[in-house]
Every structure is written in structure tokens, then in C-alpha cells.
Amino acid sequence: MTYEPFEYRGDELCCEAVPLARIASEVGTPVYVYSRGELERAYRAFDAALEGIPHRVCYAVKANSSLGILAVLVRLGAGADIVSGGELVRWLKAGGDAGKVVFSGVGKTERELRMALDAGIGAFNVESAEEVDVLDRVARGAGVRARIALRVNPDVDPQTHPYISTGLKQNKFGVAMGEARALLGRAQKLAGLEVVGVDCHIGSQLTKTSPFTDAIARLVSLVQALTGDGIRIEHVDVGGGLGIDYGKGDGLPPTPAEYGAAVRDALAPLTALGVTLYTEPGRVIVGRAGALVTQVLYRKRNEAKHFTIVDAAMNDLTRPALYGSFHPMKPVARPGRPAITTDVVGPICETGDFFARDRELPELAPGELLWIGAAGAYGSAMASNYNTRPRAPEVLVAGDRYTVIRDRETYEQLLAGERVG
Ligand code: LLP
């Protein structure tokens, strides 16, 4: 059984020991609520699953980059996978160690490369021959050597949503397997670079281990070939991507323990080479720790449908609109009433502004609260101000206490920096 951080106590849905209704009345809605206990449990479970091989867990900051969340992971000893200068600023501000940072992404700017060199990050996951040359030049200009891992595109099908598949040859990520050896051979001779690793990330919300192990098998062959070329590889970064259960009832993803066992086996041929495993998990660390709590505004029924209109919208949680994703839902007050079939929608003027379609839910009246679960990853981090909606506050619960780790945005903050011309 997985630990459930959001459970009814009596008739009230709570996060750990705090009733969500209390948070909603004190902080307002919509609001993101996270369980610190679940965050810690998920990180430790993932880390423990890799026990037995030298490894580093570089949390994918993009999944949830709020300082209060990062600070919890920093205290647990996490490293970070960043994809922008902004994420580096956040990680350092949360007290994170620059030496444990890897920097991924196909389009790092010179300014971002320089920032990361100045901070002394652990490694750059470089994704193209042109980036190799730019990083070499920027590093020489800074009088340092940049440690690089080459991101390769292993061309395996992760069997996930096409928007979050990244390791197929039609995707923009990494360099082709066939080019990797020659490129690393060239990179090794550049004065501004030190080749330390190989890297891949094949996609997100993966629900099987076989795409991971297929990709790793290709990395293993590459590392063996590179060793033959006299290039010593210190670490193999297998990216992130392990899926979580969104409660749709269509099968469970592998547990971290199953994932860890599969990854360890696939990497076994490299054990003798003393290679360290790097991973970049995001969703599996924060996903189930977070929920979006929203209040029902109105209901209506037309010829075709029943709609439940809530005060959260696609700007707060974009995943259903963008990927058609399923999120679990429950009324915050335990229902003693029959279920209806309803579309849960937000106030934004787009048909894509929905959280669920044709969902069986106990009918909720205006003023009642709805829990939208498994929203800790790619929820607040992807929030926007569309429709000039201030971004929702975020609350971190620990036992019977909670802390507001991000205030609701104000209209003044929203308009700061704009002028009439
Ligand atoms: N490493 C790299 C290089 C990545 O691009 C990503 C995610 C990760 C690690 C972390 O993947 P995770 O363990 O979280 O699956 N917005 C989408 C997900 C986009 C993922 C992008 N890259 C969603 O809401 O499903």
C-alpha cells in the first residue's frame, strides 16, 4: 500500500493532520497544498531504491521549483537537474549545493552557461555539437574547464504522451547515438571542457521499465566504446521519467524499487568501471505530495452536460488542458450523497479550460471545496497569469501545522514592470 498524505479524518479531508477546509478558509482558494511527509518519503524511497550502486539523485527542479519545496529536498541531500538560469538561482537560494547540479536543455544561452560556470555546477548535459563549442569558448573566457556529459538520443519509444516523449529520433533532444563517440573525442581535446559523463532522458510519466533499460543498454555500449577510445566516463545520467499513479485505474507504474532494480541490472556491465549513476526524477518525488484545492462557484446543466464551475482554472493547473491528463478528485467534506456525471471546469474563456470531463463525482454545491490530487508536479510550476489571474498560494503541511511557502500574487505584483508607453 502506498502512503496516502491526503485522507479523510472523520468527514474532513486532511493533508497529514490539517483539515483542508481550514487552509482554504485561512489562505483562500484556489490553493496548492503539499505534504512534507510525503515529499520526504518519496525522496527517500527513490534514493533507497538505488542503494548498492554509487549514485546521485538530481531532482528535476522544473517539476516544482518553489523555494519551500526545494529547501526540503536540499535538507535531504538532493542534487538538482536544472534547465535555466532561473532554476539555478532558485536552487542556490534554497541552500542547494552547486556542485550537485546538472544543467540540461537544448537551448542554454551564453549568459546561462556563464552563470552556471561561475556558480561551479557539477556538470553540463550538452545537447549539440554547437553547444560544445560555445561552452568551450565561454569556459575558456572564464578561465575554467566545464565538466560535460553528452546527452544522447537513444531512439527508444517511451510509450507516453507525445508531448513528453523526448528520446525518439524525431525529438529535438540530445545527439544521435552514431555521432556521440566522434563528438566526445573532439570535445575531449578542447581546453575549456572536461568530458565526465553520458546522459539521456527519454520522456516523462513512463509506466514500464523496458524503455529505461533499452536506453541504458545503449548508453552502456557507448561507455564501453568510449573507454576503448581512452575517454574515462565518471557518470551515466539516465534522466528522470518514472511515472506515478494518477488514480485512473489503467495500471500502475513501476515502483521506485522496481525501477531501481531494473536500472541497476541494466548498468551492471559498467560496475567494474566505477561509474556513478545519476538520475533526474521530478514527478515521482513531488507529484503525489501536492494537491490543488478549489471552491465550487456554480453548477449548470444544458442539453448535453452537467458542469461544475470551480475557482481554479487552466492557468493554475494546465495538465488536463495541455495533455488531457487525468487527476483524481474528491470532495473536501466527505460526501453522503449520490454521484453525478459532471465536467469540472474553470472560469477561463476557453473550452480547453477543464479539469475533468464526464467525471463521476458526488454533486458539489456552490461554496463546497474540491480536492484535485497528484498535482505536486508540473502544477504550480507551470502556472501562468492567463486572464490576468494571480497565481495561487502554496502551503506546506507538516503534521498538524502548515506554512504558506508562497503568497497569493497581488494585482500590484502582476502589473509591476508594465507601463502605458
Ligand atoms: N530530466 C530532463 C532532462 C527532463 O526534461 C525532465 C522532464 C526530467 C528530467 C524530469 O522528468 P520526470 O521525472 O518529472 O518525469 N509538463 C509535463 C512533463 C514534462 C517533463 C519535461 N521534462 C507534464 O505535466 O506531464
Boltz pocket constraint, residues with backbone or C-beta under 6 A from the ligand:
constraints:
  - pocket:
      binder: B
      contacts: [[A, 60], [A, 63], [A, 81], [A, 104], [A, 105], [A, 164], [A, 201], [A, 203], [A, 204], [A, 205], [A, 239], [A, 240], [A, 241], [A, 242], [A, 280], [A, 281], [A, 282], [A, 283], [A, 284], [A, 319], [A, 323], [A, 377], [A, 378]]
      max_distance: 6.0
